[in-house]
Structure formats: C-alpha cells, structure tokens
Amino acid sequence: MITACSDDDNATNNNNVTRAQVVENYADIVYQNYQDALDDAESLEVAVNAFTANPTQATFDAAKAAWKTSRESYGTTEAFRFANGPIDNDQDFEAPEGLINAWPLDEAYIDYVQASDAQYNGGIINNTELYPTITKQLLEELNEGEDEKSISTGYHAIEFLLWGQDITAPAANLPGQRPYTDFVDGGTAENQDRRRAYLNAAADLLIDHLTYLVDLWAEGGSYRNTFLALPEEEALQNIYLGIITLCSSELPIERMSVALENADQEDEHSCFSDNTHRDVYLNFAGIVNVYEGKYGNIDGPSLADLVKQANNSKYNDIENAIDAAEDDIEAILTPFDLAISGGPTSAEGAKVKVAYTQLIMLSQELLAGATASGITVNGIE
C-alpha cells in the first residue's frame, strides 16, 4: 500500500483520522446524547402529568419507571460535564448542571422528612406562607438558595418526590417507600396539591434546561459553533479533560469512595430510588463512548483512533483497562447501598474499592494515551 504525503499537520501519522474529524464526531455525540436525554425527559413529564392528574398506584409506578428510563440517557452525558463546555464550566453560558443533576440533596428543603422518631413537616411544599404558589420560577430561584445541598430542581428533586427518603435498612433491599397517596387530596401527608404542583414544575423545568443544552449543541447552535472554532489542540484537550476528570475523581471518589468509606446510603448518587448502580455504570459508559467515538448509531473518528495511530501498544493498554473497569463495575453488588453497607473492609465493599481503583487506573491510561497522541491535558487533579 502506498501512503500519500500530506501537508495537513492535523492529520495523524497514517492519515486515517484527523484531529478535526475527531472533534466533529465528538460534537455529534454530545448533541445526540443530549437529544436522547431530552426525549426521555419529555416521556418522564408525560408520565408525571398523567400521575398528578390521576394519582393511583399504577400511574405512580409508571412515573417512577419513566424516571429510571430518563436516567439511562442522561447518565452517559456526564462525560461532557467537565470538558469546559456550557453544562458546567464555560463562563459565557448559563451552566445549568446545578439545576439538572445536583446532589446530594437535603430532603427537608423540599418536603417532610422523617427525623429520628418524629416527622419534620417542612420544606418548600409545606411552607405555604413563605411560598404561597409553587412555580417553575420559584423552584429555579430557590435552587442552592441556602447551601449546595439545598437542591430544589432536577432529576434528584423529582426522584425524592417519587420515592421519598430511603430509610429502610440496606439489607431490606428496598428503595424509598413514599406512598402515592401523598399526592391524593385527603390522603397521606398534607399539602397534596402543592406536592403535585411541585412535581409538575420540576419535570417541566428539566425539559427547559435540557432543551437549552440541545439547542447549544445542535447544527448551527451557538456553543457548537464556538467549540468547532477552537484550535484543535484546545478542543481535544477539553474532550480529554471531560472524561479524565470524571474517571479520575468525580466518579471513583465523589460517587463511589465517599459513600463506601462512610458506609452511608445517604451519600449515594440516586439514594432514593436505589438506582446508583446504573449511575456508576452509565457514567463509565459515557467515558468509553467519548474515547471510542461511539454512541447509538454514531461510530466515527475518535480519540482511540488517534492513540492507535500514534502508539498501538498504548491503545491496547487502554482497551485492556476499559475491559477491566467494566468487569469490576459489573461485579459490584446491587443495590449499591447494600454493597457499601459494610464499609471498605467488607467483602462487597472491597469489590467497590477494586472498581473505583480500576477507574482511577483507567484515567491514568487515558492521560498517557493523550500524551502519546501529542495532546497535553492540563487541569487534572
């Protein structure tokens, strides 16, 4: 085979994939992933509205199932969060991450909670004098109004409203047990109408914030144009920064190690629904999606291609690390609160530790892959 010479200094050694192609494919993945998250959030809103219009056990269960489905598409988008983009870090955009997926959440900021042996009947829902009408604007204004745990919007606020606190022992293998009658006039817990209004407003706000991200990343969208206009080195640095940060600290430390060390289900990412095991796997899958340039029907030029063209041995090291991390994550006992209940020295806790340690090792391999590709990634903690 004869390889033609090229004066395109953005092309890799074998001229198979260029950096520009990798950047463009990444933008396609980001847009499609956010679009899928929006589609699923719209289905969630339909289910929520059906429940609040007719609160029954069946419509309640359907709303909870729709919430879990919506997390499947959103979970992989976390790989974009730390990439200096509009979701969280870019100073020129609204950075709505704190309104979409913020946690941990102080349940008492929203609704009644069980505190020791007594019920505390407070929160936005039960404070009728201070907040006479529950609206989207109010919830958005109140988000993180007191501190970083005073979360009033997003997936986890909706999760709490649907499941309630998970105050059962991990060994019971049960999520939160909020009854659907909390939303029925004359049912359990007062202010049922305000609880319905809150759930509707929170679901609608989620649509607003995801639509904002979809529009930014769509063809011709303002952030997509900004991103594609970046120097290719900077764009690739940002892509790597996103997946390495998630893989080195946010996922293994904040979302796994902290909960394990504290042996406390309150530190879980999705503690009300016992869906944390899916959060962990989906966050990991998002990292792999970005690195391999694949998502859904998208399969294009990738960071992996650049690594393979620069150093085949390092490419193989990364693929092996990905396989090992996936195996270790799948070995974690579910639900996650049961896996962490005995702490890091327990048999199941040890599996969690092995998994998050492997994720950190994967992040180091990814960083080495970037270096092998001639990409310097700064800002990694």
Contacts in CASP RR format, 6 or more apart in sequence:
PFRMAT RR
TARGET T0000
AUTHOR 0000-0000-0000
METHOD contacts of the structure
MODEL  1
MITACSDDDNATNNNNVTRAQVVENYADIVYQNYQDALDDAESLEVAVNA
FTANPTQATFDAAKAAWKTSRESYGTTEAFRFANGPIDNDQDFEAPEGLI
NAWPLDEAYIDYVQASDAQYNGGIINNTELYPTITKQLLEELNEGEDEKS
ISTGYHAIEFLLWGQDITAPAANLPGQRPYTDFVDGGTAENQDRRRAYLN
AAADLLIDHLTYLVDLWAEGGSYRNTFLALPEEEALQNIYLGIITLCSSE
LPIERMSVALENADQEDEHSCFSDNTHRDVYLNFAGIVNVYEGKYGNIDG
PSLADLVKQANNSKYNDIENAIDAAEDDIEAILTPFDLAISGGPTSAEGA
KVKVAYTQLIMLSQELLAGATASGITVNGIE
3 14 0 8 1.000
3 15 0 8 1.000
4 15 0 8 1.000
6 15 0 8 1.000
8 15 0 8 1.000
8 18 0 8 1.000
10 18 0 8 1.000
10 19 0 8 1.000
10 20 0 8 1.000
10 232 0 8 1.000
11 18 0 8 1.000
11 19 0 8 1.000
12 18 0 8 1.000
12 19 0 8 1.000
12 305 0 8 1.000
12 306 0 8 1.000
12 309 0 8 1.000
12 310 0 8 1.000
12 373 0 8 1.000
13 309 0 8 1.000
13 310 0 8 1.000
14 309 0 8 1.000
16 305 0 8 1.000
16 309 0 8 1.000
17 301 0 8 1.000
17 302 0 8 1.000
17 305 0 8 1.000
17 306 0 8 1.000
17 309 0 8 1.000
18 301 0 8 1.000
19 232 0 8 1.000
19 233 0 8 1.000
19 235 0 8 1.000
19 236 0 8 1.000
19 306 0 8 1.000
20 232 0 8 1.000
21 300 0 8 1.000
21 301 0 8 1.000
22 236 0 8 1.000
22 239 0 8 1.000
22 293 0 8 1.000
22 301 0 8 1.000
22 302 0 8 1.000
22 303 0 8 1.000
22 305 0 8 1.000
22 306 0 8 1.000
23 227 0 8 1.000
23 228 0 8 1.000
23 230 0 8 1.000
23 232 0 8 1.000
23 235 0 8 1.000
23 236 0 8 1.000
23 239 0 8 1.000
24 228 0 8 1.000
24 301 0 8 1.000
25 293 0 8 1.000
25 298 0 8 1.000
25 300 0 8 1.000
25 301 0 8 1.000
25 302 0 8 1.000
26 235 0 8 1.000
26 239 0 8 1.000
26 290 0 8 1.000
26 293 0 8 1.000
27 217 0 8 1.000
27 224 0 8 1.000
27 227 0 8 1.000
27 228 0 8 1.000
28 298 0 8 1.000
29 289 0 8 1.000
29 290 0 8 1.000
29 293 0 8 1.000
29 294 0 8 1.000
29 295 0 8 1.000
29 298 0 8 1.000
30 77 0 8 1.000
30 80 0 8 1.000
30 217 0 8 1.000
31 214 0 8 1.000
31 217 0 8 1.000
31 218 0 8 1.000
31 219 0 8 1.000
31 224 0 8 1.000
32 295 0 8 1.000
32 296 0 8 1.000
32 298 0 8 1.000
33 73 0 8 1.000
33 76 0 8 1.000
33 77 0 8 1.000
33 80 0 8 1.000
33 289 0 8 1.000
33 295 0 8 1.000
34 77 0 8 1.000
34 210 0 8 1.000
34 213 0 8 1.000
34 214 0 8 1.000
34 217 0 8 1.000
35 214 0 8 1.000
36 73 0 8 1.000
37 70 0 8 1.000
37 73 0 8 1.000
37 74 0 8 1.000
37 75 0 8 1.000
37 77 0 8 1.000
37 210 0 8 1.000
38 207 0 8 1.000
38 210 0 8 1.000
38 211 0 8 1.000
38 213 0 8 1.000
38 214 0 8 1.000
39 73 0 8 1.000
40 66 0 8 1.000
40 69 0 8 1.000
40 70 0 8 1.000
40 72 0 8 1.000
40 73 0 8 1.000
40 74 0 8 1.000
41 70 0 8 1.000
41 74 0 8 1.000
41 203 0 8 1.000
41 206 0 8 1.000
41 207 0 8 1.000
41 210 0 8 1.000
42 207 0 8 1.000
43 66 0 8 1.000
43 69 0 8 1.000
43 70 0 8 1.000
44 63 0 8 1.000
44 66 0 8 1.000
44 67 0 8 1.000
44 69 0 8 1.000
44 70 0 8 1.000
44 158 0 8 1.000
44 203 0 8 1.000
44 206 0 8 1.000
45 203 0 8 1.000
45 204 0 8 1.000
45 206 0 8 1.000
45 207 0 8 1.000
46 66 0 8 1.000
47 59 0 8 1.000
47 62 0 8 1.000
47 63 0 8 1.000
47 65 0 8 1.000
47 66 0 8 1.000
47 67 0 8 1.000
48 63 0 8 1.000
48 66 0 8 1.000
48 158 0 8 1.000
48 199 0 8 1.000
48 200 0 8 1.000
48 203 0 8 1.000
49 200 0 8 1.000
49 203 0 8 1.000
50 59 0 8 1.000
50 62 0 8 1.000
50 63 0 8 1.000
51 59 0 8 1.000
51 60 0 8 1.000
51 62 0 8 1.000
51 63 0 8 1.000
51 180 0 8 1.000
51 183 0 8 1.000
51 199 0 8 1.000
52 183 0 8 1.000
52 196 0 8 1.000
52 199 0 8 1.000
52 200 0 8 1.000
55 180 0 8 1.000
55 181 0 8 1.000
55 183 0 8 1.000
55 184 0 8 1.000
55 196 0 8 1.000
56 180 0 8 1.000
57 180 0 8 1.000
59 180 0 8 1.000
60 162 0 8 1.000
60 180 0 8 1.000
60 183 0 8 1.000
63 162 0 8 1.000
64 162 0 8 1.000
64 163 0 8 1.000
64 273 0 8 1.000
67 155 0 8 1.000
67 158 0 8 1.000
67 159 0 8 1.000
67 162 0 8 1.000
67 273 0 8 1.000
68 273 0 8 1.000
68 275 0 8 1.000
68 278 0 8 1.000
70 155 0 8 1.000
71 155 0 8 1.000
71 270 0 8 1.000
71 275 0 8 1.000
71 278 0 8 1.000
71 279 0 8 1.000
71 282 0 8 1.000
72 278 0 8 1.000
72 282 0 8 1.000
74 100 0 8 1.000
74 101 0 8 1.000
74 155 0 8 1.000
75 279 0 8 1.000
75 282 0 8 1.000
75 283 0 8 1.000
75 285 0 8 1.000
75 286 0 8 1.000
76 282 0 8 1.000
76 283 0 8 1.000
76 285 0 8 1.000
76 286 0 8 1.000
76 289 0 8 1.000
76 295 0 8 1.000
77 87 0 8 1.000
77 286 0 8 1.000
78 101 0 8 1.000
78 246 0 8 1.000
78 250 0 8 1.000
78 251 0 8 1.000
78 282 0 8 1.000
78 283 0 8 1.000
78 286 0 8 1.000
79 242 0 8 1.000
79 243 0 8 1.000
79 246 0 8 1.000
79 283 0 8 1.000
79 286 0 8 1.000
79 287 0 8 1.000
79 289 0 8 1.000
79 290 0 8 1.000
80 87 0 8 1.000
80 242 0 8 1.000
80 290 0 8 1.000
81 87 0 8 1.000
81 88 0 8 1.000
81 89 0 8 1.000
81 97 0 8 1.000
81 242 0 8 1.000
81 246 0 8 1.000
81 250 0 8 1.000
82 88 0 8 1.000
82 89 0 8 1.000
82 241 0 8 1.000
82 242 0 8 1.000
82 245 0 8 1.000
82 246 0 8 1.000
82 250 0 8 1.000
83 89 0 8 1.000
83 238 0 8 1.000
83 239 0 8 1.000
83 241 0 8 1.000
83 242 0 8 1.000
83 243 0 8 1.000
84 90 0 8 1.000
84 238 0 8 1.000
84 241 0 8 1.000
85 93 0 8 1.000
85 223 0 8 1.000
85 227 0 8 1.000
85 238 0 8 1.000
86 92 0 8 1.000
86 93 0 8 1.000
86 94 0 8 1.000
86 95 0 8 1.000
86 213 0 8 1.000
86 216 0 8 1.000
86 223 0 8 1.000
87 95 0 8 1.000
87 96 0 8 1.000
87 97 0 8 1.000
87 100 0 8 1.000
87 213 0 8 1.000
88 95 0 8 1.000
88 97 0 8 1.000
88 98 0 8 1.000
89 95 0 8 1.000
90 223 0 8 1.000
92 226 0 8 1.000
93 216 0 8 1.000
93 223 0 8 1.000
94 212 0 8 1.000
96 209 0 8 1.000
96 212 0 8 1.000
96 213 0 8 1.000
98 143 0 8 1.000
98 144 0 8 1.000
98 151 0 8 1.000
98 153 0 8 1.000
98 154 0 8 1.000
99 140 0 8 1.000
99 143 0 8 1.000
99 153 0 8 1.000
99 154 0 8 1.000
99 205 0 8 1.000
99 209 0 8 1.000
100 153 0 8 1.000
100 154 0 8 1.000
100 155 0 8 1.000
100 206 0 8 1.000
100 209 0 8 1.000
100 210 0 8 1.000
101 154 0 8 1.000
101 155 0 8 1.000
101 156 0 8 1.000
102 143 0 8 1.000
102 144 0 8 1.000
102 148 0 8 1.000
102 151 0 8 1.000
102 153 0 8 1.000
102 154 0 8 1.000
102 156 0 8 1.000
103 151 0 8 1.000
103 156 0 8 1.000
103 269 0 8 1.000
104 149 0 8 1.000
104 151 0 8 1.000
104 266 0 8 1.000
104 267 0 8 1.000
104 271 0 8 1.000
105 149 0 8 1.000
105 151 0 8 1.000
105 156 0 8 1.000
105 157 0 8 1.000
105 160 0 8 1.000
106 147 0 8 1.000
106 149 0 8 1.000
106 150 0 8 1.000
106 151 0 8 1.000
107 113 0 8 1.000
107 160 0 8 1.000
107 164 0 8 1.000
107 165 0 8 1.000
108 115 0 8 1.000
108 120 0 8 1.000
108 122 0 8 1.000
108 123 0 8 1.000
109 123 0 8 1.000
109 124 0 8 1.000
109 146 0 8 1.000
109 149 0 8 1.000
109 150 0 8 1.000
109 151 0 8 1.000
109 152 0 8 1.000
110 123 0 8 1.000
110 124 0 8 1.000
110 125 0 8 1.000
110 151 0 8 1.000
110 152 0 8 1.000
110 157 0 8 1.000
110 160 0 8 1.000
110 161 0 8 1.000
110 198 0 8 1.000
111 122 0 8 1.000
111 123 0 8 1.000
111 124 0 8 1.000
111 125 0 8 1.000
111 126 0 8 1.000
111 160 0 8 1.000
111 161 0 8 1.000
111 164 0 8 1.000
111 189 0 8 1.000
111 195 0 8 1.000
111 198 0 8 1.000
112 119 0 8 1.000
112 120 0 8 1.000
112 121 0 8 1.000
112 122 0 8 1.000
112 123 0 8 1.000
112 125 0 8 1.000
112 126 0 8 1.000
112 189 0 8 1.000
113 119 0 8 1.000
113 120 0 8 1.000
113 122 0 8 1.000
113 165 0 8 1.000
114 120 0 8 1.000
114 165 0 8 1.000
114 167 0 8 1.000
121 190 0 8 1.000
124 131 0 8 1.000
124 134 0 8 1.000
124 138 0 8 1.000
124 139 0 8 1.000
124 142 0 8 1.000
124 152 0 8 1.000
124 198 0 8 1.000
125 134 0 8 1.000
125 191 0 8 1.000
125 194 0 8 1.000
125 195 0 8 1.000
125 198 0 8 1.000
126 190 0 8 1.000
126 191 0 8 1.000
126 194 0 8 1.000
128 191 0 8 1.000
128 194 0 8 1.000
131 138 0 8 1.000
134 194 0 8 1.000
134 197 0 8 1.000
134 198 0 8 1.000
134 201 0 8 1.000
135 201 0 8 1.000
136 201 0 8 1.000
136 204 0 8 1.000
136 205 0 8 1.000
136 208 0 8 1.000
138 201 0 8 1.000
139 152 0 8 1.000
139 153 0 8 1.000
139 157 0 8 1.000
139 198 0 8 1.000
139 201 0 8 1.000
139 202 0 8 1.000
139 205 0 8 1.000
140 152 0 8 1.000
140 153 0 8 1.000
140 205 0 8 1.000
142 150 0 8 1.000
142 152 0 8 1.000
143 150 0 8 1.000
143 151 0 8 1.000
143 152 0 8 1.000
143 153 0 8 1.000
144 150 0 8 1.000
144 151 0 8 1.000
145 152 0 8 1.000
151 157 0 8 1.000
152 202 0 8 1.000
153 202 0 8 1.000
153 205 0 8 1.000
153 206 0 8 1.000
154 202 0 8 1.000
154 205 0 8 1.000
154 206 0 8 1.000
154 209 0 8 1.000
155 206 0 8 1.000
156 270 0 8 1.000
156 272 0 8 1.000
157 202 0 8 1.000
158 199 0 8 1.000
158 202 0 8 1.000
158 203 0 8 1.000
158 206 0 8 1.000
159 270 0 8 1.000
159 272 0 8 1.000
159 273 0 8 1.000
159 275 0 8 1.000
160 272 0 8 1.000
161 178 0 8 1.000
161 195 0 8 1.000
161 198 0 8 1.000
161 199 0 8 1.000
161 202 0 8 1.000
162 178 0 8 1.000
162 199 0 8 1.000
162 272 0 8 1.000
162 273 0 8 1.000
163 175 0 8 1.000
163 176 0 8 1.000
163 177 0 8 1.000
163 178 0 8 1.000
163 272 0 8 1.000
163 273 0 8 1.000
164 176 0 8 1.000
164 177 0 8 1.000
164 178 0 8 1.000
164 272 0 8 1.000
165 176 0 8 1.000
165 178 0 8 1.000
165 272 0 8 1.000
166 174 0 8 1.000
166 175 0 8 1.000
166 176 0 8 1.000
166 177 0 8 1.000
166 265 0 8 1.000
166 271 0 8 1.000
166 272 0 8 1.000
166 273 0 8 1.000
166 274 0 8 1.000
166 337 0 8 1.000
167 176 0 8 1.000
168 174 0 8 1.000
168 176 0 8 1.000
168 177 0 8 1.000
170 265 0 8 1.000
170 335 0 8 1.000
170 337 0 8 1.000
170 338 0 8 1.000
170 340 0 8 1.000
170 341 0 8 1.000
171 338 0 8 1.000
171 341 0 8 1.000
173 335 0 8 1.000
173 338 0 8 1.000
174 274 0 8 1.000
175 272 0 8 1.000
175 273 0 8 1.000
175 274 0 8 1.000
175 275 0 8 1.000
175 335 0 8 1.000
176 272 0 8 1.000
176 273 0 8 1.000
176 274 0 8 1.000
179 188 0 8 1.000
181 187 0 8 1.000
181 188 0 8 1.000
181 189 0 8 1.000
182 188 0 8 1.000
182 189 0 8 1.000
182 192 0 8 1.000
182 195 0 8 1.000
183 192 0 8 1.000
183 195 0 8 1.000
183 196 0 8 1.000
183 199 0 8 1.000
184 192 0 8 1.000
185 192 0 8 1.000
185 193 0 8 1.000
186 192 0 8 1.000
189 195 0 8 1.000
215 221 0 8 1.000
216 222 0 8 1.000
216 223 0 8 1.000
216 224 0 8 1.000
217 223 0 8 1.000
217 224 0 8 1.000
218 224 0 8 1.000
227 235 0 8 1.000
227 238 0 8 1.000
228 235 0 8 1.000
230 238 0 8 1.000
233 375 0 8 1.000
233 376 0 8 1.000
236 303 0 8 1.000
236 306 0 8 1.000
236 370 0 8 1.000
236 373 0 8 1.000
236 375 0 8 1.000
237 375 0 8 1.000
237 376 0 8 1.000
237 377 0 8 1.000
237 378 0 8 1.000
239 290 0 8 1.000
239 303 0 8 1.000
240 303 0 8 1.000
240 366 0 8 1.000
240 367 0 8 1.000
240 370 0 8 1.000
240 375 0 8 1.000
240 377 0 8 1.000
241 377 0 8 1.000
241 378 0 8 1.000
241 379 0 8 1.000
241 380 0 8 1.000
242 290 0 8 1.000
243 286 0 8 1.000
243 287 0 8 1.000
243 290 0 8 1.000
243 291 0 8 1.000
243 366 0 8 1.000
244 363 0 8 1.000
244 366 0 8 1.000
244 367 0 8 1.000
244 370 0 8 1.000
244 377 0 8 1.000
244 380 0 8 1.000
245 380 0 8 1.000
245 381 0 8 1.000
246 283 0 8 1.000
246 287 0 8 1.000
247 284 0 8 1.000
247 287 0 8 1.000
247 359 0 8 1.000
247 360 0 8 1.000
247 362 0 8 1.000
247 363 0 8 1.000
247 366 0 8 1.000
248 359 0 8 1.000
248 360 0 8 1.000
248 363 0 8 1.000
248 364 0 8 1.000
248 380 0 8 1.000
248 381 0 8 1.000
249 381 0 8 1.000
250 283 0 8 1.000
251 280 0 8 1.000
251 283 0 8 1.000
251 284 0 8 1.000
251 287 0 8 1.000
251 356 0 8 1.000
251 359 0 8 1.000
252 355 0 8 1.000
252 356 0 8 1.000
252 357 0 8 1.000
252 359 0 8 1.000
252 360 0 8 1.000
253 356 0 8 1.000
255 269 0 8 1.000
255 276 0 8 1.000
255 279 0 8 1.000
255 280 0 8 1.000
255 283 0 8 1.000
256 280 0 8 1.000
256 352 0 8 1.000
256 355 0 8 1.000
256 356 0 8 1.000
256 359 0 8 1.000
257 353 0 8 1.000
257 356 0 8 1.000
258 267 0 8 1.000
259 265 0 8 1.000
259 267 0 8 1.000
259 268 0 8 1.000
259 276 0 8 1.000
259 336 0 8 1.000
259 340 0 8 1.000
260 340 0 8 1.000
260 343 0 8 1.000
260 344 0 8 1.000
260 349 0 8 1.000
260 352 0 8 1.000
260 353 0 8 1.000
260 356 0 8 1.000
261 343 0 8 1.000
261 344 0 8 1.000
263 340 0 8 1.000
263 341 0 8 1.000
263 342 0 8 1.000
263 343 0 8 1.000
264 340 0 8 1.000
265 271 0 8 1.000
265 336 0 8 1.000
265 337 0 8 1.000
265 340 0 8 1.000
265 341 0 8 1.000
268 274 0 8 1.000
268 276 0 8 1.000
268 336 0 8 1.000
268 337 0 8 1.000
268 340 0 8 1.000
269 276 0 8 1.000
269 279 0 8 1.000
269 280 0 8 1.000
270 276 0 8 1.000
270 278 0 8 1.000
270 279 0 8 1.000
271 337 0 8 1.000
274 335 0 8 1.000
274 336 0 8 1.000
274 337 0 8 1.000
276 335 0 8 1.000
276 336 0 8 1.000
276 337 0 8 1.000
277 332 0 8 1.000
277 334 0 8 1.000
277 335 0 8 1.000
277 336 0 8 1.000
277 339 0 8 1.000
280 329 0 8 1.000
280 332 0 8 1.000
280 336 0 8 1.000
280 355 0 8 1.000
281 329 0 8 1.000
281 330 0 8 1.000
284 325 0 8 1.000
284 326 0 8 1.000
284 329 0 8 1.000
284 359 0 8 1.000
287 362 0 8 1.000
287 366 0 8 1.000
288 322 0 8 1.000
288 326 0 8 1.000
289 295 0 8 1.000
290 303 0 8 1.000
291 302 0 8 1.000
291 303 0 8 1.000
291 304 0 8 1.000
291 318 0 8 1.000
291 322 0 8 1.000
291 366 0 8 1.000
292 302 0 8 1.000
292 303 0 8 1.000
292 304 0 8 1.000
293 299 0 8 1.000
293 300 0 8 1.000
293 301 0 8 1.000
293 302 0 8 1.000
293 303 0 8 1.000
293 304 0 8 1.000
294 300 0 8 1.000
294 302 0 8 1.000
303 370 0 8 1.000
303 373 0 8 1.000
304 315 0 8 1.000
304 318 0 8 1.000
304 319 0 8 1.000
306 373 0 8 1.000
306 375 0 8 1.000
307 314 0 8 1.000
307 315 0 8 1.000
307 318 0 8 1.000
307 369 0 8 1.000
307 370 0 8 1.000
307 372 0 8 1.000
307 373 0 8 1.000
308 315 0 8 1.000
310 369 0 8 1.000
310 372 0 8 1.000
310 373 0 8 1.000
310 374 0 8 1.000
311 369 0 8 1.000
311 372 0 8 1.000
311 373 0 8 1.000
314 365 0 8 1.000
314 368 0 8 1.000
314 369 0 8 1.000
314 372 0 8 1.000
315 369 0 8 1.000
317 365 0 8 1.000
317 368 0 8 1.000
318 362 0 8 1.000
318 365 0 8 1.000
318 366 0 8 1.000
318 368 0 8 1.000
318 369 0 8 1.000
321 358 0 8 1.000
321 361 0 8 1.000
321 362 0 8 1.000
321 365 0 8 1.000
322 362 0 8 1.000
324 358 0 8 1.000
324 361 0 8 1.000
324 362 0 8 1.000
325 355 0 8 1.000
325 358 0 8 1.000
325 359 0 8 1.000
325 361 0 8 1.000
325 362 0 8 1.000
328 351 0 8 1.000
328 354 0 8 1.000
328 355 0 8 1.000
328 358 0 8 1.000
329 355 0 8 1.000
329 359 0 8 1.000
331 351 0 8 1.000
331 354 0 8 1.000
331 355 0 8 1.000
332 339 0 8 1.000
332 348 0 8 1.000
332 351 0 8 1.000
332 352 0 8 1.000
332 355 0 8 1.000
333 339 0 8 1.000
333 348 0 8 1.000
333 351 0 8 1.000
336 352 0 8 1.000
338 348 0 8 1.000
339 348 0 8 1.000
339 349 0 8 1.000
339 351 0 8 1.000
339 352 0 8 1.000
340 348 0 8 1.000
340 349 0 8 1.000
340 352 0 8 1.000
341 348 0 8 1.000
342 348 0 8 1.000
342 349 0 8 1.000
343 349 0 8 1.000
344 350 0 8 1.000
344 352 0 8 1.000
344 353 0 8 1.000
363 380 0 8 1.000
367 377 0 8 1.000
367 380 0 8 1.000
370 376 0 8 1.000
370 377 0 8 1.000
371 377 0 8 1.000
END
